[in-house]
Amino acid sequence: MIQEIQLRINLNEEKQADILTKKAVLQLHIDETEISAIKILRKSIDARKSTIVFNYKVAVYINEKPEKSSAYIFNYNDVSSAKEVHIIGFGPAGMFAALRCIELGYKPIVLERGKKVNERRRDLRAINQFHEVNEDSNYCFGEGGAGTYSDGKLYTRSLKRGDVRRIFENLVFHGATEQILIDAHPHIGTNKLPKLVTNIRETILKHGGEIHFESKVIDFKIKNNKLNSIILQDNKELHVQAVILATGHSARDIYYLLYKKGISLKAKSFAMGVRVEHPQQIIDSIQYHCKGERDELLPAASYNLVHQVNERGVYSFCMCPGGFIVPAATANGEIVVNGMSPSKRNNKYANSGIIVEINAEKDLYKYEKFGVLKGLEFQKDLEKMAFNAGGKTQTAPAQRLTDFVEGRLSNSLNTTSYQPGLKSAPLHSLLPKIIGGRLRKGFKAFGQKMNGFYTQEANVVGVESRTSSPINIPRKENLEHPEIEGLFPCGEGGGYAGGIVSAAMDGERCAEAAIQKLQF
């Protein structure tokens, strides 16, 4: 017999090796010898009160041996001679689209503008140390996409869009720790993601798929509203039957190309703001009610904040405990900041995007002349402003948090994890009022919700502008573009995902849709 039960264990009890068994015995009123095994199904931390509690959901095996294998089986057979599906982009959406194609007996041909994951490191070093941006190989572009050199956060709200567990199990199949199947807020870590991404690549190649790096798509050839071929940067032309467009939220050239060719796009609401960085110890002390170092059993504390200011949401995004702020620009002449964490989340800083909702219909009236591209142009202007304010390098403009809210230039800045460095700048006045004004009120509210959050020991760093795409590429119920036969917009770039897991699920769905189209 298998019994699923909930267990609550305090911090001192958590230090006992056999505490789960002891608690299960008491709750189920059985003898310890009857328990064959205990399998942890879910684990979370409740730190709302001074007594911190670990919440466990466990399966107790009573006089029964536990199963050894996963319920998910991934069958990858040789598809080297099968029908082809072309995939543009090799981030989470493109990777999982390719894997799903192989499972269903079709050959994925992946075209990725950037480099292999390990080769990207050289270009990341160039932007961090020498302020040089490679426009096709950076924190956003390259094998694994923007998620590879990030925290690898796997929590998602897209629970109705697909089988979340299936995505997690496939990540484990390719080398992720089984801990991601248990944690309430799972993550992999920027130090472990490259190996996992490499394993996915090897699976695709081993079973007959193709992956072409440094292969940038620059044009589409369309006849009678059907996508017939794609043109690469070296002028090579590839004839296609079905194309999954999984280029991510920062491939602006694709939006411009579609717009130029008269292919339907839609302006989409999105969010922009700043990164705020605290010493991790401050966040730990707030969340864990502790003084000094947190208990060794507790992970670096995180937070999730939201507040309404003048009918717009101000909220935390991509919170990175024990992490780093990184330069995520995709072109010279712009500043974009993002966050990442190693698997242990053991850096001494905590950072998070604090962003403001931008309503595409109401907030961008000054950009109406750009039509559906208005959000994109607004985004670009904010990034140019940050570039100029930082001194026209990848040095980012920054203020102490209290100075930002109170409207004064910082005479000095706190130390930071951001390698290219910070420059004091009046972000409170440089940011548009629809963003800066709401952020200032939002930060005050957050200080009331988390006593100690509002402090001069925190830096505000600009700008966090690539939270999601400001453009939606429409599609029909069958996930195909309503005007262009054979084109399947996918993932974050199409406006259909907001993170690794949701993008992966959408990649699988688009693969299934493209294959169904080819079967008719």
Solvent accessible surface area in square Angstrom, and as a share of the most:
residue,aa,sasa,rsa
1,M,128,0.57
2,I,78,0.39
3,Q,68,0.30
4,E,107,0.48
5,I,17,0.09
6,Q,116,0.52
7,L,6,0.03
8,R,137,0.50
9,I,0,0.00
10,N,53,0.27
11,L,36,0.18
12,N,112,0.58
13,E,39,0.17
14,E,31,0.14
15,K,108,0.46
16,Q,78,0.35
17,A,117,0.91
18,D,67,0.35
19,I,15,0.08
20,L,32,0.16
21,T,32,0.19
22,K,92,0.39
23,K,49,0.21
24,A,0,0.00
25,V,32,0.19
26,L,133,0.66
27,Q,86,0.38
28,L,30,0.15
29,H,163,0.73
30,I,37,0.19
31,D,79,0.41
32,E,99,0.44
33,T,120,0.70
34,E,57,0.25
35,I,25,0.12
36,S,59,0.38
37,A,29,0.23
38,I,41,0.21
39,K,85,0.36
40,I,51,0.26
41,L,48,0.24
42,R,104,0.38
43,K,47,0.20
44,S,38,0.24
45,I,59,0.30
46,D,19,0.10
47,A,21,0.16
48,R,202,0.74
49,K,157,0.66
50,S,95,0.61
51,T,86,0.50
52,I,12,0.06
53,V,17,0.10
54,F,2,0.01
55,N,42,0.21
56,Y,11,0.04
57,K,74,0.31
58,V,0,0.00
59,A,5,0.04
60,V,0,0.00
61,Y,5,0.02
62,I,10,0.05
63,N,110,0.56
64,E,67,0.30
65,K,180,0.76
66,P,52,0.33
67,E,101,0.45
68,K,208,0.88
69,S,89,0.58
70,S,53,0.34
71,A,102,0.79
72,Y,62,0.24
73,I,132,0.67
74,F,20,0.08
75,N,94,0.48
76,Y,21,0.08
77,N,100,0.51
78,D,101,0.52
79,V,4,0.03
80,S,55,0.35
81,S,113,0.73
82,A,33,0.26
83,K,122,0.52
84,E,73,0.33
85,V,0,0.00
86,H,6,0.03
87,I,0,0.00
88,I,8,0.04
89,G,8,0.08
90,F,1,0.00
91,G,11,0.11
92,P,21,0.13
93,A,7,0.05
94,G,0,0.00
95,M,10,0.04
96,F,2,0.01
97,A,0,0.00
98,A,0,0.00
99,L,1,0.00
100,R,46,0.17
101,C,0,0.00
102,I,1,0.01
103,E,34,0.15
104,L,68,0.34
105,G,38,0.36
106,Y,24,0.09
107,K,21,0.09
108,P,0,0.00
109,I,13,0.07
110,V,0,0.00
111,L,2,0.01
112,E,8,0.04
113,R,38,0.14
114,G,1,0.01
115,K,39,0.16
116,K,78,0.33
117,V,0,0.00
118,N,85,0.44
119,E,71,0.32
120,R,0,0.00
121,R,120,0.44
122,R,165,0.60
123,D,17,0.09
124,L,13,0.06
125,R,131,0.48
126,A,19,0.15
127,I,1,0.01
128,N,15,0.07
129,Q,94,0.42
130,F,107,0.45
131,H,56,0.25
132,E,102,0.46
133,V,12,0.07
134,N,56,0.29
135,E,85,0.38
136,D,35,0.18
137,S,2,0.01
138,N,1,0.01
139,Y,15,0.06
140,C,14,0.08
141,F,14,0.06
142,G,1,0.01
143,E,0,0.00
144,G,2,0.02
145,G,10,0.09
146,A,36,0.28
147,G,13,0.13
148,T,2,0.01
149,Y,13,0.05
150,S,14,0.09
151,D,1,0.00
152,G,0,0.00
153,K,31,0.13
154,L,1,0.01
155,Y,94,0.36
156,T,33,0.19
157,R,217,0.79
158,S,16,0.10
159,L,121,0.60
160,K,202,0.86
161,R,111,0.40
162,G,36,0.35
163,D,65,0.34
164,V,29,0.17
165,R,100,0.36
166,R,36,0.13
167,I,1,0.00
168,F,16,0.07
169,E,15,0.07
170,N,1,0.00
171,L,6,0.03
172,V,31,0.18
173,F,110,0.46
174,H,9,0.04
175,G,58,0.56
176,A,9,0.07
177,T,67,0.39
178,E,116,0.52
179,Q,78,0.35
180,I,2,0.01
181,L,20,0.10
182,I,31,0.16
183,D,37,0.19
184,A,26,0.20
185,H,120,0.53
186,P,3,0.02
187,H,40,0.18
188,I,7,0.04
189,G,0,0.00
190,T,16,0.09
191,N,85,0.43
192,K,102,0.43
193,L,9,0.04
194,P,6,0.03
195,K,129,0.55
196,L,6,0.03
197,V,3,0.02
198,T,17,0.10
199,N,31,0.16
200,I,0,0.00
201,R,29,0.11
202,E,90,0.40
203,T,17,0.10
204,I,0,0.00
205,L,83,0.41
206,K,159,0.67
207,H,33,0.15
208,G,13,0.12
209,G,6,0.05
210,E,58,0.26
211,I,20,0.10
212,H,72,0.32
213,F,37,0.16
214,E,115,0.51
215,S,17,0.11
216,K,39,0.16
217,V,7,0.04
218,I,72,0.36
219,D,45,0.23
220,F,2,0.01
221,K,101,0.43
222,I,55,0.28
223,K,132,0.56
224,N,134,0.69
225,N,98,0.50
226,K,59,0.25
227,L,2,0.01
228,N,50,0.26
229,S,1,0.01
230,I,0,0.00
231,I,21,0.11
232,L,11,0.06
233,Q,107,0.48
234,D,103,0.53
235,N,120,0.62
236,K,110,0.46
237,E,68,0.30
238,L,34,0.17
239,H,140,0.63
240,V,6,0.04
241,Q,115,0.51
242,A,0,0.00
243,V,0,0.00
244,I,0,0.00
245,L,2,0.01
246,A,8,0.06
247,T,28,0.16
248,G,27,0.26
249,H,25,0.11
250,S,5,0.03
251,A,1,0.01
252,R,29,0.10
253,D,49,0.25
254,I,6,0.03
255,Y,2,0.01
256,Y,71,0.27
257,L,23,0.11
258,L,0,0.00
259,Y,108,0.41
260,K,171,0.72
261,K,80,0.34
262,G,63,0.60
263,I,8,0.04
264,S,38,0.25
265,L,14,0.07
266,K,116,0.49
267,A,26,0.20
268,K,46,0.19
269,S,53,0.34
270,F,10,0.04
271,A,4,0.03
272,M,0,0.00
273,G,0,0.00
274,V,0,0.00
275,R,0,0.00
276,V,0,0.00
277,E,4,0.02
278,H,1,0.00
279,P,40,0.25
280,Q,7,0.03
281,Q,85,0.38
282,I,29,0.15
283,I,0,0.00
284,D,4,0.02
285,S,39,0.25
286,I,30,0.15
287,Q,48,0.21
288,Y,16,0.06
289,H,91,0.41
290,C,32,0.19
291,K,198,0.84
292,G,37,0.36
293,E,143,0.64
294,R,64,0.23
295,D,40,0.21
296,E,159,0.71
297,L,68,0.34
298,L,8,0.04
299,P,68,0.43
300,A,6,0.05
301,A,4,0.03
302,S,55,0.36
303,Y,14,0.05
304,N,121,0.62
305,L,11,0.06
306,V,86,0.49
307,H,63,0.28
308,Q,119,0.53
309,V,7,0.04
310,N,93,0.48
311,E,149,0.67
312,R,22,0.08
313,G,5,0.05
314,V,0,0.00
315,Y,71,0.27
316,S,13,0.08
317,F,59,0.25
318,C,35,0.21
319,M,14,0.06
320,C,0,0.00
321,P,1,0.01
322,G,0,0.00
323,G,0,0.00
324,F,62,0.26
325,I,2,0.01
326,V,7,0.04
327,P,0,0.00
328,A,2,0.01
329,A,0,0.00
330,T,11,0.07
331,A,29,0.23
332,N,95,0.49
333,G,26,0.25
334,E,12,0.05
335,I,0,0.00
336,V,1,0.00
337,V,0,0.00
338,N,38,0.20
339,G,1,0.01
340,M,31,0.14
341,S,0,0.00
342,P,21,0.13
343,S,23,0.15
344,K,159,0.68
345,R,25,0.09
346,N,103,0.53
347,N,31,0.16
348,K,142,0.60
349,Y,19,0.07
350,A,1,0.01
351,N,0,0.00
352,S,0,0.00
353,G,0,0.00
354,I,0,0.00
355,I,1,0.00
356,V,0,0.00
357,E,62,0.28
358,I,1,0.00
359,N,33,0.17
360,A,3,0.03
361,E,133,0.60
362,K,141,0.60
363,D,18,0.09
364,L,2,0.01
365,Y,148,0.56
366,K,153,0.65
367,Y,37,0.14
368,E,85,0.38
369,K,170,0.72
370,F,68,0.28
371,G,34,0.32
372,V,42,0.24
373,L,11,0.05
374,K,15,0.06
375,G,2,0.02
376,L,1,0.01
377,E,27,0.12
378,F,12,0.05
379,Q,2,0.01
380,K,45,0.19
381,D,63,0.33
382,L,6,0.03
383,E,0,0.00
384,K,96,0.41
385,M,35,0.16
386,A,0,0.00
387,F,34,0.14
388,N,84,0.43
389,A,20,0.16
390,G,3,0.03
391,G,37,0.36
392,K,131,0.55
393,T,55,0.32
394,Q,2,0.01
395,T,25,0.15
396,A,0,0.00
397,P,0,0.00
398,A,0,0.00
399,Q,0,0.00
400,R,49,0.18
401,L,0,0.00
402,T,17,0.10
403,D,11,0.06
404,F,0,0.00
405,V,8,0.05
406,E,87,0.39
407,G,28,0.27
408,R,120,0.44
409,L,98,0.49
410,S,3,0.02
411,N,158,0.81
412,S,61,0.40
413,L,44,0.22
414,N,32,0.16
415,T,107,0.62
416,T,37,0.22
417,S,13,0.09
418,Y,3,0.01
419,Q,121,0.54
420,P,12,0.08
421,G,23,0.22
422,L,33,0.16
423,K,95,0.40
424,S,37,0.24
425,A,4,0.03
426,P,48,0.30
427,L,0,0.00
428,H,34,0.15
429,S,75,0.48
430,L,69,0.34
431,L,6,0.03
432,P,42,0.26
433,K,183,0.78
434,I,47,0.24
435,I,0,0.00
436,G,1,0.01
437,G,30,0.29
438,R,28,0.10
439,L,0,0.00
440,R,72,0.26
441,K,115,0.49
442,G,0,0.00
443,F,0,0.00
444,K,112,0.47
445,A,11,0.08
446,F,0,0.00
447,G,14,0.14
448,Q,157,0.70
449,K,109,0.46
450,M,12,0.05
451,N,137,0.70
452,G,35,0.33
453,F,0,0.00
454,Y,66,0.25
455,T,22,0.13
456,Q,109,0.49
457,E,89,0.40
458,A,0,0.00
459,N,1,0.01
460,V,0,0.00
461,V,0,0.00
462,G,0,0.00
463,V,0,0.00
464,E,3,0.01
465,S,0,0.00
466,R,15,0.05
467,T,11,0.06
468,S,27,0.17
469,S,1,0.01
470,P,0,0.00
471,I,0,0.00
472,N,24,0.12
473,I,3,0.01
474,P,12,0.08
475,R,39,0.14
476,K,93,0.39
477,E,179,0.80
478,N,67,0.34
479,L,15,0.08
480,E,4,0.02
481,H,2,0.01
482,P,63,0.40
483,E,76,0.34
484,I,8,0.04
485,E,69,0.31
486,G,2,0.02
487,L,2,0.01
488,F,1,0.00
489,P,0,0.00
490,C,0,0.00
491,G,0,0.00
492,E,37,0.17
493,G,3,0.03
494,G,1,0.01
495,G,20,0.19
496,Y,43,0.16
497,A,16,0.12
498,G,57,0.55
499,G,27,0.26
500,I,26,0.13
501,V,3,0.02
502,S,5,0.03
503,A,4,0.03
504,A,0,0.00
505,M,5,0.02
506,D,4,0.02
507,G,0,0.00
508,E,15,0.07
509,R,86,0.32
510,C,0,0.00
511,A,0,0.00
512,E,70,0.31
513,A,14,0.11
514,A,0,0.00
515,I,6,0.03
516,Q,106,0.47
517,K,62,0.26
518,L,26,0.13
519,Q,118,0.53
520,F,201,0.84
